[in-house]
Amino acid sequence: MTSNTPKEHPVSNATATAETKRPTVRNPGEDLPNQPLPVMETRALNVFYGDFHAVHDVDLKFGRHEITALIGPSGCGKSTVLRCLNRMNDLVPSARVEGTVLYHDIDVYGPKVDPIEVRRHIGMVFQKANPFPKSIYDNVAYGPRVIGMKVDSMDDHVEQCLRSAALWDEVKDKLKESGYSLSGGQQQRLCIARAIATKPDIILMDEPCSALDPIATSAIEDLMLNLREEYTIIIVTHNMQQAARVSDRTAFFTARPDETTGNRTGLLVEFDKTSKIFGTPSDKRTEDYISGRFG
Ligand SMILES: Nc1ncnc2c1ncn2[C@@H]1O[C@H](COP(=O)(O)OP(=O)(O)OP(=O)(O)O)[C@@H](O)[C@H]1O
């Protein structure tokens, strides 16, 4: 991210050595500070598509090495908020962002910030697995090569990324085969390996399991809990059980219709520890949603 960007940002994957990794994976919500120690933050985030006000005044803090789930009914702006975090909305011509998005106190929409660099630090995994039409090996090696990332051995790096994505044992004998030859769940893990290959700090996941069966979903959820030891993860999910199973904190959004136009603008209702949101939410709208009375 231009000269403003710290070269060695504090939670860089590159600095996570074997000694600094925690020996066991903690359970979601375990050992959680009351307030997140934010890696990323939105302040009064508003998003418009043309004249349509899609998201209103979102203030959120995403804690380091935590999984934050964004939940809420369809159209409340979860994906829109997620895409603002790594400037993916720049690719939508009608999209306009107001407010502030901070990454390690750097304004990601600042005039000197390069969106490509933002996306290098803040990777993304999409709803539908989208491997490149390349070999399994090249899917992982592509990003590091394109950005000229220095690695001692690309073979070792590819292996490490595939191991981190819990895919190595299944593909180590067919690295030259196409990424398309894998099952849907394996393709999604390949996309996760690809996302971490450029050593991001944060991984955004937009409904990463919605196209997967329960077994593949379970594998991705286990993987997320492991990845959280090194990365900060922000996930959009429609699956409330999934949010409850994997996330440390949950943000519940809803959509409020405009009285004159009827357009529905998304807003953040409540953000708290996941155990609180699913146990004793503070807002009736959250309670209605998680108990299935609405949405
Ligand atoms: N590219 C776009 N152009 C115009 N409007 C958009 C665009 N993307 C999203 N919207 C609108 O913005 C609002 C929020 O959409 P968004 O996809 O962020 O919600 P969501 O909560 O993620 O929904 P879902 O759960 O159905 O995926 C919706 O009204 C949607 O129609």
The ligand as an SDF file (V2000), in Angstrom:
LIG
                    3D

 31 33  0  0  0  0  0  0  0  0999 V2000
  -23.4140   -4.4030   -7.7660 N   0  0  0  0  0  0  0  0  0  0  0  0
  -24.5470   -3.9370   -7.2540 C   0  0  0  0  0  0  0  0  0  0  0  0
  -25.2500   -2.9880   -7.9020 N   0  0  0  0  0  0  0  0  0  0  0  0
  -26.4000   -2.5130   -7.3760 C   0  0  0  0  0  0  0  0  0  0  0  0
  -26.9380   -2.9270   -6.2060 N   0  0  0  0  0  0  0  0  0  0  0  0
  -26.2640   -3.8810   -5.5300 C   0  0  0  0  0  0  0  0  0  0  0  0
  -25.0470   -4.4330   -6.0100 C   0  0  0  0  0  0  0  0  0  0  0  0
  -24.6130   -5.3530   -5.1100 N   0  0  0  0  0  0  0  0  0  0  0  0
  -25.5340   -5.3760   -4.1270 C   0  0  0  0  0  0  0  0  0  0  0  0
  -26.5230   -4.4920   -4.3800 N   0  0  0  0  0  0  0  0  0  0  0  0
  -27.6790   -4.2260   -3.5270 C   0  0  0  0  0  0  0  0  0  0  0  0
  -27.2020   -3.8220   -2.2460 O   0  0  0  0  0  0  0  0  0  0  0  0
  -28.0150   -4.4020   -1.2120 C   0  0  0  0  0  0  0  0  0  0  0  0
  -27.1280   -5.2160   -0.2980 C   0  0  0  0  0  0  0  0  0  0  0  0
  -26.6430   -6.3490   -1.0560 O   0  0  0  0  0  0  0  0  0  0  0  0
  -25.6350   -7.3930   -0.4490 P   0  0  0  0  0  0  0  0  0  0  0  0
  -25.3790   -8.4140   -1.4970 O   0  0  0  0  0  0  0  0  0  0  0  0
  -24.4880   -6.6740    0.1350 O   0  0  0  0  0  0  0  0  0  0  0  0
  -26.5070   -7.9980    0.7340 O   0  0  0  0  0  0  0  0  0  0  0  0
  -26.3220   -9.3610    1.5090 P   0  0  0  0  0  0  0  0  0  0  0  0
  -26.8030   -9.1120    2.8940 O   0  0  0  0  0  0  0  0  0  0  0  0
  -24.9440   -9.8730    1.3490 O   0  0  0  0  0  0  0  0  0  0  0  0
  -27.3460  -10.2860    0.7220 O   0  0  0  0  0  0  0  0  0  0  0  0
  -27.3620  -11.8610    0.5180 P   0  0  0  0  0  0  0  0  0  0  0  0
  -27.4220  -12.4570    1.8890 O   0  0  0  0  0  0  0  0  0  0  0  0
  -28.6330  -12.1090   -0.2470 O   0  0  0  0  0  0  0  0  0  0  0  0
  -26.1430  -12.2410   -0.2500 O   0  0  0  0  0  0  0  0  0  0  0  0
  -29.0950   -5.2240   -1.9230 C   0  0  0  0  0  0  0  0  0  0  0  0
  -30.2550   -4.4380   -2.0200 O   0  0  0  0  0  0  0  0  0  0  0  0
  -28.5010   -5.4880   -3.2820 C   0  0  0  0  0  0  0  0  0  0  0  0
  -29.5080   -5.6240   -4.2580 O   0  0  0  0  0  0  0  0  0  0  0  0
  1  2  1  0
  2  3  1  0
  2  7  2  0
  3  4  2  0
  4  5  1  0
  5  6  2  0
  6  7  1  0
  6 10  1  0
  7  8  1  0
  8  9  2  0
  9 10  1  0
 10 11  1  0
 11 12  1  0
 11 30  1  0
 12 13  1  0
 13 14  1  0
 13 28  1  0
 14 15  1  0
 15 16  1  0
 16 17  2  0
 16 18  1  0
 16 19  1  0
 19 20  1  0
 20 21  2  0
 20 22  1  0
 20 23  1  0
 23 24  1  0
 24 25  2  0
 24 26  1  0
 24 27  1  0
 28 29  1  0
 28 30  1  0
 30 31  1  0
M  END
$$$$
